[in-house]
Amino acid sequence: MREAQNAAPFKETSKKAIYIQALRAFSFPASLIPCLLGVMLSMLYGNTITWWLIPFIAISLLFLHAGSNVISDVDDYRRGVDAAGTLGGSRVLPDNLLTSKEMFHYGLILFSFAILFGLPIIFERGMLVLWLGIIGIIGGFFYTGRPIGYKYVALGDVFIFLLYGPAIVTGTFYVLTGMFFTEVLLISIPLGLLVTGILQANNLRDIINDRKANIKTLATVFGEGFAKGEYVFLITGAYLTVVLLVVFNILSVWSLLVFLSLPIALKNMNMIKGVKIEDTGKIAMLDALTAQLTLMFGVLLSVSIIITKVLA
């Protein structure tokens, strides 16, 4: 009897751990950091800021991102992209920790919470935010979801850049201020590039498995050399964009603080040198490391904006 009583909490805790694992929380900086940047830019450019909406924006984005991750795992598993011996995804489905039906329902629940926490934002800002939210949910679900699955037709890079760069930054800015600024759109570009770099790290690692599953990404279409070059382009492009924004007085010189994260960027780019697609286990963690780079870069950029605001 005592053993049965002890087993129940263990089973419950294990189930919770599996659901947490399915979220792939390491990738959350990809949505939270652009949101943070949007908040900082609202302080720099905005006149009246609706502060109480910030937690609703952040939580809704988290649930939207988490739901996208879970649904992506389901579709990748069903299409044979994530299988035993592969490195992608949360590993929940290939390791038989949950069924694909359970994961699909879990993803829908996460999307439902994203909508729930987005309702106060819609009530405050109106129909435009509703349409932006619908675009976000469609973009997240149909990243891999049928019948679109734009990840599988080499459009993932473009849409991830747009959704996790300009869309989140300018959307957050609009919700808080009720305004759109071209400067905000331009400042969102470096983070969009870095978040796309997280995706590209996945695509580079998974070239062989994606080809076996007949999945088209830019990496599978144009090959290993292109995939490595794109990753370097995305990472270096983020830093060069900041420099250009400083040169054209869109960002202050304080924004060059982002170069404090350059050693991490160089380490990540050096990691792909000499790696063959047959041995991509050596870059198994490159997506997580790129997410960490995005986190540090975004925090430094946000801090530089605070300094600019204080010294203005």
Order of alpha helices (4+ residues) and beta strands (2+ residues): alpha-alpha-alpha-alpha-alpha-alpha-alpha-alpha-alpha-alpha-alpha-alpha-alpha-alpha
